[in-house]
Amino acid sequence: MPQKSVGDRALQEKTTSGQAQRAHVRAHLANERTFLAWIRTALGILAFGFLLVRWVALVPANSAGAAWLYSGKIRTVGEILMAGAVILIVLAAVRFAVIRYQISREIYRPTATLDFLAVAFLLVVIGILFFYCRCSGPGF
């Protein structure tokens, strides 16, 4: 088997180093895309909560179902959604920072702990909203 020249070995090391750096950059970009997806989700929830809080101003007082709207229940639902969105943004930021640190130190091991925590939190908020709306009388 012919021996590789110094130039061939240098080219191979440079190629390997370049591939490793590209993989490192891809990992950071994937982390950033995931962070932005969580933020986009939280902003959607926040906007919906804000819409519910402001809904009272948009619905005439004499329309069907207005009694339920004006009783303050819809505002409470919107406030719960808005608070949940803020907490989701905080969880997303923590997840992003932790994974960024791990990728930078090359100690990243895939874990879904914060993802499951965020999903569990959303399910709890949805459950609270469901039971609140269900047990508080006519409306939804």
N, C-alpha and C positions, 0 to 999 in steps of 0.2 A: 504494500500500500504506500503510495507516495506521501511524503511528509508535506505538510502545509507550510507555505512560506510565511514570513513575518507579516507581510501585507495581507495575506488571506486570513490569518488569525486576528489581526487588528480589525479587518472588515467584519468578521464574524462577531467579535466582541462589541463593535459599534452597533451592529444590527440587533444583537441581543439586548444591549442597553437601550436602544431606541424602542424596541418592542416593550420592554419593561416600563419605560417612561410613558408610552402611549396607554398601556394598561392602567397605570397609576392615574393618568388624566381621565380615562374613561370611568374609572371608579368614582372619582370626585364629581364628574359630570352627572353620573347616575344618581349619586347622593343628592346633588342639587335639584335634579328633575323630580325626585321623590319629595323633597322638601317643598318645592313649588306646587306639586299636586296636593299636598296636605294643606298648604296655604289657600289654594284655589277652592278646595272643599270648605274650609273654614269661612272664607269670605262669602261663599254661597249661603251657608247657614246663617251667617251674620246678617246678610242682606235680607233673607227671608224673615228673620226675627225682627229686624227693623221695620219691614213692611207690616208685620202683624201689630207691632207697637203703634205704628202710625195709621193703621187701618181705620180706626175710629174716626179720624178726620175725613176719610174718604167715603164712608157709608152714611147716608142720610138717617137721621134718628127715627124716622117713621117707616123704614123699610122692614121687610120680613127678617126675623132673626136679630134685629137690632138690639133687643133687650139683652140678649146674651153677650153681644159685642160690647155694649155700653156698661155691662156689669163689671168690667175690669178683667175678665177671664182671658180674653184674647191678648190683652197687654201682658199678663203674667206669662202666658205661653211664649210670646215674643221675647220677653226679658230672659226667660230660661234658655231659649235658643241662642240669644246674643251672648250670655255668660258662657254657655257651652262652647261657642265658637272661639271666644277669647282663650279659654283653657286649651282648646285644640291647637291654637296657634302656639301657645307656650310649649305644649308637648312636641309639636313639630320642630320648634327651634331647638329644644333639648336633644331630640333625636338627631337632628342635623349636626349639631356641635359634637356630640359623642362619636358619631360615625366619621365625621371629618377628622377628629383627633386620631381615631383608630386607623384610618386609611393613611394618614400622614406618618404615623409611627410603624406602619406595616404590621399591625397587630389585629387587624379587622377579622372578626369571626362573625358570620351571619347570625343574627338573632332577631327575633320578632317580638321581643318583650315590650318595647315602647309602641310598636304597631298594635299589638294586642291590647295594650293599655288604652290607647286612643280609641280603638274600635269598641272596647268594653265601655269606655266613658260615653261614647255616642249612643250605644245601646241603652245605657242607664238613662240618659237624657230623653231618648225616645220613649222608654218605658214610663218615666215620670210624666211626660207630656200625655201619653196615651191614658194613663190612669187618672190624671188630673182632668182631662177633657171628658173621660167616660163617667167619672164619679161626680162631676160638678154640675150635671144637669144638661138641658138641651143645648144644642149648638152643633158641634162637629158631627 
